[in-house]
Amino acid sequence: MKRLLQLFTWWHDATLNTLFYTWRKGVLVGEDEQGNRYYKHRKNHRRWVIFNGDPEASRIPPGWYGWMHYRTDVPPTDESYQPYEWEKPHLPNLTGTPAAYRPPGSIVTPQKRPHVTGDYEPWTP
């Protein structure tokens, strides 16, 4: 069943064609903490990722992002990359889910909009 899904549903996982291409032409460069695997072509400079789970581009960590976008030729596995203290771990995009942020007063929340404080003056011509 999984192979049949790979054949027809490219949005869930790597297709059979991508896996075959990776097997023939790809060299595994490394893997990140989420299980995403990063590859490069044996002969040219093409680079790609096979996601572990949902293929969401924001799941690529900063170190691998730099390598994927050719900002550096050294992958994070070959250097001692340490994220900055202000870099936070990945959070999925929650837009369209029940966990999405909805401010008070939104039409989809039962809360009422906060009362206006009176410090706003509308422009009048």
Buried (B, 14 or more C-beta within 10 A) or exposed (E): EEEEEBEEEBEBBBBBEBBEBBEEBBEEBBBBEBEBBBBBBEEEEEBBBBBBEEBEEEBBBEBBEBBBEEEBEEBBBEEEBEEEEEEEEBEEEEEEEEEEEEEEEEEEEEEEEEEEEEEEEEEEE
